[in-house]
Amino acid sequence: MSKFNLTIHHASLIVSDTEQSLLFYRDVLGMQPTERPNLPFPGAWLQIGEQQIHLLELDNPDPTIGRPAHGGRDRHVALHCSSVDALREELEKAGMSYTTSVSGRKALFCRDRDGNALEFIERPA
């Protein structure tokens, strides 16, 4: 426990096209859109358990190509999932590439259409 009882509320990811990104985050991963404040740029707030992912449609100051092939060697957001195998099937159906964890854990990494790296770790039973 941290000194101030800190928990993560959300992680923000920069995307180039909110609607296209929702095809992955909402339709492939099953994240649920939630209310978003009126901001001067497009985006979407997605609920995952008690936390959120915020998609921000803004100019990206970071390169989207030339990133490490394995997302575990780059900035990434790590999420628990119920089944890495089921997620792998969904990613393959969607034509998305991924890498598996080299640590021996039941986990995989993928990147969204804007190069954001995501790690999915199978939640222990």
Contacts in CASP RR format, 6 or more apart in sequence:
PFRMAT RR
TARGET T0000
AUTHOR 0000-0000-0000
METHOD contacts of the structure
MODEL  1
MSKFNLTIHHASLIVSDTEQSLLFYRDVLGMQPTERPNLPFPGAWLQIGE
QQIHLLELDNPDPTIGRPAHGGRDRHVALHCSSVDALREELEKAGMSYTT
SVSGRKALFCRDRDGNALEFIERPA
7 50 0 8 1.000
8 51 0 8 1.000
9 51 0 8 1.000
9 52 0 8 1.000
10 45 0 8 1.000
10 51 0 8 1.000
10 52 0 8 1.000
10 53 0 8 1.000
10 54 0 8 1.000
11 51 0 8 1.000
11 52 0 8 1.000
11 53 0 8 1.000
11 54 0 8 1.000
11 77 0 8 1.000
12 53 0 8 1.000
12 54 0 8 1.000
12 55 0 8 1.000
12 56 0 8 1.000
13 53 0 8 1.000
13 54 0 8 1.000
13 55 0 8 1.000
13 56 0 8 1.000
13 77 0 8 1.000
13 112 0 8 1.000
13 114 0 8 1.000
13 116 0 8 1.000
14 56 0 8 1.000
14 57 0 8 1.000
14 58 0 8 1.000
14 60 0 8 1.000
14 62 0 8 1.000
14 114 0 8 1.000
14 116 0 8 1.000
15 21 0 8 1.000
15 43 0 8 1.000
15 55 0 8 1.000
15 56 0 8 1.000
15 57 0 8 1.000
15 112 0 8 1.000
15 113 0 8 1.000
15 114 0 8 1.000
15 116 0 8 1.000
16 57 0 8 1.000
16 60 0 8 1.000
16 113 0 8 1.000
16 114 0 8 1.000
17 57 0 8 1.000
17 113 0 8 1.000
18 42 0 8 1.000
18 43 0 8 1.000
18 44 0 8 1.000
18 55 0 8 1.000
18 57 0 8 1.000
20 113 0 8 1.000
21 44 0 8 1.000
21 55 0 8 1.000
21 112 0 8 1.000
21 113 0 8 1.000
21 114 0 8 1.000
22 33 0 8 1.000
22 44 0 8 1.000
22 55 0 8 1.000
24 94 0 8 1.000
24 96 0 8 1.000
24 112 0 8 1.000
24 113 0 8 1.000
25 31 0 8 1.000
25 44 0 8 1.000
25 46 0 8 1.000
25 53 0 8 1.000
25 55 0 8 1.000
25 112 0 8 1.000
26 32 0 8 1.000
26 33 0 8 1.000
26 44 0 8 1.000
26 46 0 8 1.000
28 90 0 8 1.000
28 91 0 8 1.000
28 94 0 8 1.000
28 96 0 8 1.000
29 87 0 8 1.000
29 90 0 8 1.000
31 46 0 8 1.000
31 47 0 8 1.000
31 48 0 8 1.000
31 53 0 8 1.000
32 46 0 8 1.000
32 47 0 8 1.000
32 48 0 8 1.000
33 44 0 8 1.000
33 45 0 8 1.000
33 46 0 8 1.000
33 47 0 8 1.000
34 45 0 8 1.000
34 46 0 8 1.000
34 47 0 8 1.000
34 52 0 8 1.000
35 45 0 8 1.000
36 43 0 8 1.000
36 44 0 8 1.000
36 45 0 8 1.000
41 56 0 8 1.000
41 57 0 8 1.000
41 58 0 8 1.000
42 57 0 8 1.000
43 54 0 8 1.000
43 55 0 8 1.000
43 56 0 8 1.000
43 57 0 8 1.000
44 54 0 8 1.000
44 55 0 8 1.000
45 52 0 8 1.000
45 53 0 8 1.000
45 54 0 8 1.000
45 55 0 8 1.000
46 52 0 8 1.000
46 53 0 8 1.000
46 54 0 8 1.000
46 55 0 8 1.000
48 79 0 8 1.000
53 77 0 8 1.000
60 114 0 8 1.000
64 114 0 8 1.000
64 115 0 8 1.000
67 74 0 8 1.000
67 111 0 8 1.000
67 115 0 8 1.000
67 117 0 8 1.000
68 74 0 8 1.000
69 99 0 8 1.000
70 99 0 8 1.000
70 102 0 8 1.000
70 109 0 8 1.000
71 99 0 8 1.000
71 109 0 8 1.000
71 111 0 8 1.000
71 117 0 8 1.000
71 119 0 8 1.000
72 101 0 8 1.000
72 109 0 8 1.000
72 117 0 8 1.000
72 119 0 8 1.000
74 117 0 8 1.000
75 117 0 8 1.000
76 109 0 8 1.000
76 116 0 8 1.000
76 117 0 8 1.000
76 118 0 8 1.000
76 119 0 8 1.000
77 116 0 8 1.000
77 117 0 8 1.000
77 118 0 8 1.000
77 119 0 8 1.000
78 118 0 8 1.000
78 119 0 8 1.000
78 120 0 8 1.000
78 121 0 8 1.000
79 118 0 8 1.000
79 119 0 8 1.000
79 120 0 8 1.000
79 121 0 8 1.000
80 120 0 8 1.000
80 121 0 8 1.000
80 122 0 8 1.000
80 123 0 8 1.000
81 87 0 8 1.000
81 120 0 8 1.000
81 121 0 8 1.000
81 122 0 8 1.000
81 123 0 8 1.000
82 122 0 8 1.000
82 123 0 8 1.000
83 122 0 8 1.000
84 106 0 8 1.000
84 107 0 8 1.000
84 108 0 8 1.000
84 120 0 8 1.000
84 121 0 8 1.000
84 122 0 8 1.000
87 108 0 8 1.000
87 120 0 8 1.000
88 98 0 8 1.000
88 108 0 8 1.000
91 97 0 8 1.000
91 98 0 8 1.000
91 108 0 8 1.000
91 110 0 8 1.000
96 110 0 8 1.000
97 110 0 8 1.000
97 111 0 8 1.000
98 108 0 8 1.000
98 109 0 8 1.000
98 110 0 8 1.000
99 108 0 8 1.000
99 109 0 8 1.000
99 110 0 8 1.000
100 107 0 8 1.000
100 108 0 8 1.000
100 109 0 8 1.000
101 107 0 8 1.000
101 108 0 8 1.000
101 109 0 8 1.000
101 119 0 8 1.000
101 121 0 8 1.000
105 121 0 8 1.000
105 122 0 8 1.000
106 121 0 8 1.000
106 122 0 8 1.000
107 119 0 8 1.000
107 120 0 8 1.000
107 121 0 8 1.000
107 122 0 8 1.000
108 119 0 8 1.000
108 120 0 8 1.000
109 117 0 8 1.000
109 118 0 8 1.000
109 119 0 8 1.000
109 120 0 8 1.000
110 117 0 8 1.000
110 118 0 8 1.000
110 120 0 8 1.000
111 117 0 8 1.000
111 118 0 8 1.000
112 118 0 8 1.000
END
